[in-house]
Amino acid sequence: MSDLEELRALVREIIRDILPNGTPVTETVNLSTDEDLAAFVARLIDLDPDQREQVRSGRKRFRLAAPRPAPQAPAQAATQVATQAAPGASPVRRIERGAVTEAVVNQAARAGERLVLGRAAVLTPLARDRARASGVRIEKER
Protein backbone atom coordinates (compact mmCIF):
# COMPACT_ATOMS: atom_id res chain seq x y z
CA MET A 1 0.00 0.00 0.00
CA SER A 2 1.38 3.45 -0.88
CA ASP A 3 1.76 6.27 1.63
CA LEU A 4 -1.19 8.09 0.06
CA GLU A 5 -3.42 5.03 0.35
CA GLU A 6 -2.36 4.54 3.98
CA LEU A 7 -3.15 8.19 4.73
CA ARG A 8 -6.57 7.90 3.10
CA ALA A 9 -7.33 4.72 5.08
CA LEU A 10 -6.33 6.49 8.29
CA VAL A 11 -8.56 9.49 7.49
CA ARG A 12 -11.50 7.17 6.73
CA GLU A 13 -10.97 5.39 10.05
CA ILE A 14 -10.92 8.69 11.94
CA ILE A 15 -14.07 9.89 10.18
CA ARG A 16 -15.80 6.60 11.03
CA ASP A 17 -14.88 7.10 14.69
CA ILE A 18 -16.03 10.74 14.76
CA LEU A 19 -19.27 10.49 12.78
CA PRO A 20 -22.00 8.53 14.57
CA ASN A 21 -23.31 6.86 11.44
CA GLY A 22 -20.07 6.79 9.48
CA THR A 23 -19.69 8.19 6.01
CA PRO A 24 -22.27 7.31 3.39
CA VAL A 25 -21.35 4.44 1.09
CA THR A 26 -22.18 4.99 -2.57
CA GLU A 27 -22.58 2.02 -4.88
CA THR A 28 -22.62 2.51 -8.63
CA VAL A 29 -25.28 0.45 -10.38
CA ASN A 30 -25.68 -0.23 -14.08
CA LEU A 31 -29.34 -0.21 -15.05
CA SER A 32 -29.24 -0.27 -18.83
CA THR A 33 -31.86 -2.97 -19.43
CA ASP A 34 -35.16 -4.09 -17.92
CA GLU A 35 -33.38 -7.19 -16.62
CA ASP A 36 -30.80 -5.02 -14.81
CA LEU A 37 -33.61 -3.07 -13.16
CA ALA A 38 -35.48 -6.25 -12.15
CA ALA A 39 -32.31 -7.74 -10.64
CA PHE A 40 -31.58 -4.53 -8.71
CA VAL A 41 -35.12 -4.36 -7.29
CA ALA A 42 -34.96 -8.04 -6.32
CA ARG A 43 -31.67 -7.36 -4.54
CA LEU A 44 -33.22 -4.45 -2.62
CA ILE A 45 -36.19 -6.58 -1.58
CA ASP A 46 -33.81 -9.25 -0.21
CA LEU A 47 -31.81 -6.84 1.98
CA ASP A 48 -31.60 -7.71 5.66
CA PRO A 49 -33.15 -5.19 8.13
CA ASP A 50 -29.80 -3.52 8.92
CA GLN A 51 -29.05 -2.98 5.24
CA ARG A 52 -32.57 -1.61 4.62
CA GLU A 53 -32.08 0.89 7.44
CA GLN A 54 -28.78 1.99 5.86
CA VAL A 55 -30.63 2.70 2.59
CA ARG A 56 -33.50 4.51 4.36
CA SER A 57 -31.16 6.67 6.45
CA GLY A 58 -28.96 7.61 3.49
CA ARG A 59 -25.85 5.84 4.79
CA LYS A 60 -26.04 3.61 1.69
CA ARG A 61 -26.66 5.41 -1.58
CA PHE A 62 -26.85 4.38 -5.20
CA ARG A 63 -25.54 6.14 -8.29
CA LEU A 64 -26.24 5.23 -11.88
CA ALA A 65 -23.25 4.15 -13.93
CA ALA A 66 -22.52 6.13 -17.06
CA PRO A 67 -24.29 4.51 -20.00
CA ARG A 68 -22.10 2.36 -22.19
CA PRO A 69 -22.43 3.34 -25.83
CA ALA A 70 -23.46 0.71 -28.34
CA PRO A 71 -20.80 -0.31 -30.88
CA GLN A 72 -20.87 2.08 -33.82
CA ALA A 73 -19.18 2.70 -37.11
CA PRO A 74 -16.04 4.89 -36.84
CA ALA A 75 -17.80 7.89 -38.42
CA GLN A 76 -20.45 7.86 -35.67
CA ALA A 77 -18.00 7.34 -32.80
CA ALA A 78 -16.91 11.00 -32.73
CA THR A 79 -20.45 12.17 -32.00
CA GLN A 80 -20.97 9.65 -29.19
CA VAL A 81 -19.20 11.73 -26.53
CA ALA A 82 -21.45 14.71 -27.18
CA THR A 83 -24.64 12.64 -27.09
CA GLN A 84 -23.91 10.75 -23.85
CA ALA A 85 -24.73 13.67 -21.57
CA ALA A 86 -28.23 14.79 -20.66
CA PRO A 87 -29.35 18.15 -22.07
CA GLY A 88 -27.50 20.94 -20.26
CA ALA A 89 -24.88 18.56 -18.78
CA SER A 90 -21.23 18.20 -19.78
CA PRO A 91 -20.34 15.49 -22.28
CA VAL A 92 -18.41 12.60 -20.76
CA ARG A 93 -15.07 11.11 -21.80
CA ARG A 94 -14.47 7.69 -20.23
CA ILE A 95 -10.91 6.48 -19.75
CA GLU A 96 -10.77 2.85 -18.66
CA ARG A 97 -7.00 2.34 -18.18
CA GLY A 98 -3.62 3.92 -18.49
CA ALA A 99 -2.20 7.28 -17.49
CA VAL A 100 -4.39 10.36 -17.80
CA THR A 101 -2.00 13.16 -18.71
CA GLU A 102 -2.14 16.94 -18.96
CA ALA A 103 -2.74 16.59 -22.71
CA VAL A 104 -5.89 14.53 -22.12
CA VAL A 105 -7.18 17.10 -19.62
CA ASN A 106 -6.45 19.92 -22.11
CA GLN A 107 -8.44 18.07 -24.80
CA ALA A 108 -11.35 17.60 -22.38
CA ALA A 109 -11.23 21.28 -21.41
CA ARG A 110 -11.37 22.38 -25.08
CA ALA A 111 -14.31 20.02 -25.71
CA GLY A 112 -16.13 21.00 -22.49
CA GLU A 113 -16.07 17.38 -21.29
CA ARG A 114 -15.85 15.85 -17.84
CA LEU A 115 -13.62 12.82 -17.33
CA VAL A 116 -14.73 9.53 -15.81
CA LEU A 117 -11.77 7.32 -14.93
CA GLY A 118 -12.07 3.53 -14.69
CA ARG A 119 -10.38 1.51 -11.97
CA ALA A 120 -7.25 0.94 -14.05
CA ALA A 121 -6.81 4.62 -15.00
CA VAL A 122 -4.23 6.75 -13.16
CA LEU A 123 -4.34 10.55 -13.01
CA THR A 124 -0.92 12.22 -13.08
CA PRO A 125 -0.28 15.07 -10.62
CA LEU A 126 0.23 17.56 -13.45
CA ALA A 127 -3.06 16.46 -15.04
CA ARG A 128 -4.83 16.93 -11.68
CA ASP A 129 -3.44 20.48 -11.41
CA ARG A 130 -4.42 21.27 -15.01
CA ALA A 131 -7.96 19.96 -14.38
CA ARG A 132 -8.34 22.22 -11.34
CA ALA A 133 -7.05 25.23 -13.26
CA SER A 134 -9.24 24.62 -16.30
CA GLY A 135 -12.38 23.51 -14.42
CA VAL A 136 -12.50 19.98 -15.82
CA ARG A 137 -14.48 17.68 -13.50
CA ILE A 138 -12.88 14.29 -12.89
CA GLU A 139 -14.72 11.31 -11.37
CA LYS A 140 -12.92 8.12 -10.36
CA GLU A 141 -14.94 4.90 -10.36
CA ARG A 142 -14.40 2.68 -7.33
C-alpha angles and dihedrals in degrees: 000000000000124000090253092053091048090051092049091049090051092050091049090051092050092048090050090053094047101042113068095218098029124234119313115263115223120202120194113223129192111218103170099134138037088250091055090052093047091050092049093050091047089052091051092050090053095052116124117243094262092052092047090053090051089055093045093048094047095245087118116046135176130220127189116244117238109268115259111232119236116248109274141181114272092253091058096044094078092060094048095082092055094048097048095076125078116249109288094015128107118265114251130234112195119205112189101183145357134046119323105213137191089263092059091049090049090052091049091049092052091049094044091239132148119222125234112193122205123221093269095050120101124201114216118225092243090051090051090052092047091050091053092048095047097039097243111157115224124195122189117206115224 
